[in-house]
Amino acid sequence: MIVVKEASFVDDGIGGVLATDTIALYTLPAQVTVLKAVEQFLNNQLNDKQPIRITIRYMEAITSDTPLEWQGKRVTVVSVVPSERKTELVIFGWV
């Protein structure tokens, strides 16, 4: 299961908007596949990322900007690829 979220915005007082927090919109059944992990040593810090592949039913509302959460962790979406017949979405990202 993945949680689809939406950012809420407030006026910043000078004509713009600021993203404040994310609100859970709905929970979707998903097939999540954990891919081979990557570890990098950058700037004297260990940077470990866990790549995942999420497969869900096709939804136009899901884009690479849509905040997602899986097992309580925010998913950084890298790409969203629809199937040829637009029956499912394959989402690649990092946890």
C-alpha positions in Angstrom: 0.0 0.0 0.0 1.2 3.5 -0.8 -0.2 6.8 0.5 -0.8 9.5 -2.1 -0.3 13.0 -0.5 -1.0 16.5 -1.5 1.0 19.6 -0.5 -0.9 22.4 1.2 0.2 25.9 0.5 -0.1 29.2 2.4 0.4 32.8 1.3 3.9 34.1 2.1 2.8 37.7 2.5 4.7 39.0 -0.5 2.7 37.7 -3.4 3.9 34.1 -3.4 3.0 30.8 -1.8 4.9 28.4 0.5 4.4 24.7 0.8 3.7 23.9 4.4 2.8 20.2 4.9 1.5 17.3 3.1 -2.0 15.9 3.6 -2.8 12.3 2.9 -5.4 12.1 0.1 -5.9 8.3 -0.2 -4.2 4.9 0.1 -3.7 2.7 -3.0 -2.9 -1.0 -3.3 0.4 -1.3 -4.9 3.0 -3.9 -5.8 6.3 -2.6 -4.5 9.6 -4.2 -5.6 12.8 -3.3 -3.7 15.7 -3.0 -6.2 19.4 -3.4 -5.6 20.6 -0.8 -3.1 23.2 1.9 -3.9 25.7 3.2 -1.4 27.9 6.3 -2.1 30.5 8.0 0.0 30.1 11.7 -0.7 31.4 14.7 1.3 32.7 12.4 4.0 29.2 11.0 4.5 27.6 7.7 3.6 24.7 8.3 1.3 22.6 5.2 1.0 19.5 5.1 -1.1 17.1 2.3 -1.6 15.6 2.2 -5.1 12.1 0.8 -5.5 9.6 0.1 -8.3 5.9 0.7 -7.6 3.2 -0.7 -9.8 -0.4 0.6 -9.4 -3.5 1.0 -11.5 -3.4 3.8 -14.0 -4.2 7.2 -12.7 -3.7 10.5 -14.5 -3.4 12.3 -11.2 -0.1 10.6 -10.3 2.9 12.5 -11.7 6.6 12.8 -10.8 5.6 15.7 -8.5 3.1 13.8 -6.5 4.3 13.2 -2.9 4.1 9.4 -2.1 4.8 7.5 1.1 5.6 3.8 1.5 5.9 2.1 4.9 6.1 5.5 6.6 8.9 6.7 4.4 8.7 9.5 1.7 9.3 8.2 -1.8 11.4 10.5 -4.0 9.8 9.8 -7.4 12.3 9.6 -10.3 9.9 8.6 -13.1 6.3 7.6 -13.8 5.8 5.4 -16.8 2.3 4.3 -18.0 1.8 1.0 -19.7 1.1 0.9 -23.4 -2.6 0.5 -22.9 -2.7 2.8 -19.9 -3.9 0.1 -17.5 -1.1 0.5 -15.0 1.6 2.9 -13.9 5.2 1.9 -13.0 6.8 4.4 -10.7 10.6 4.4 -10.1 11.9 6.2 -7.0 14.1 6.2 -3.9 13.3 5.7 -0.3 
